[in-house]
Amino acid sequence: MKIEIITPDKRLYNGDTDLVQLPGIDGLFEILNNHAPMIAALGAGKIKIRELNGKLSYFEIKGGVLEVLNNKILVLAD
């Protein structure tokens, strides 16, 4: 699946992944391939991305909004 993380200033990340862990306003949650469509509010914390080759990347955010649709994750982050 594809993920794109955008802030008001720049694009933080754009690539392929097989697992994403995000800080929801009620706690951490994960998204895997073929996840059901959803929209969620994000709280402060770290986004963890596991790339297809197994490499882990982390991005610190202060909050934001997430959309999952057709194996594409869009994060609008602060």
SVG drawing of the C-alpha trace seen along z (x, -y; Angstrom):
<svg xmlns="http://www.w3.org/2000/svg" viewBox="-14 -26 30 33">
<polyline fill="none" stroke="black" stroke-width="0.4" points="0.0,0.0 1.1,-3.6 1.4,-6.2 1.9,-10.0 2.5,-12.2 2.0,-15.9 2.5,-18.9 1.6,-22.5 5.3,-23.1 6.4,-20.0 5.9,-16.4 7.5,-14.3 7.2,-10.9 5.8,-9.2 6.3,-5.5 5.2,-1.9 4.7,-0.1 3.1,3.0 2.5,1.7 1.8,-1.8 1.4,-2.5 -0.2,-5.8 -1.0,-7.8 -4.8,-8.1 -6.4,-10.5 -7.5,-7.4 -4.2,-5.5 -2.0,-3.8 -3.5,-1.8 -2.1,0.0 -3.1,0.2 -2.2,3.2 -2.6,3.9 -6.3,4.0 -7.6,2.1 -11.2,1.0 -11.7,-2.7 -11.5,-5.0 -11.0,-8.6 -9.4,-9.2 -8.1,-12.0 -4.5,-11.8 -2.9,-12.9 0.6,-13.8 3.2,-11.1 5.2,-9.1 4.2,-7.5 6.0,-4.2 6.3,-3.0 7.6,0.5 8.8,0.4 8.5,3.4 12.2,4.2 11.7,4.2 13.3,0.8 11.5,-1.2 11.0,-4.9 9.6,-7.2 8.0,-10.7 7.0,-12.9 3.7,-14.7 1.7,-17.0 -1.7,-15.8 -3.6,-15.6 -6.1,-13.7 -5.8,-10.3 -7.6,-8.9 -7.4,-5.3 -8.9,-4.4 -8.1,-1.8 -4.7,-0.8 -3.6,-4.5 -3.0,-6.2 -3.0,-10.0 -1.9,-11.8 -2.3,-15.5 -0.1,-16.3 0.8,-19.2"/>
</svg>
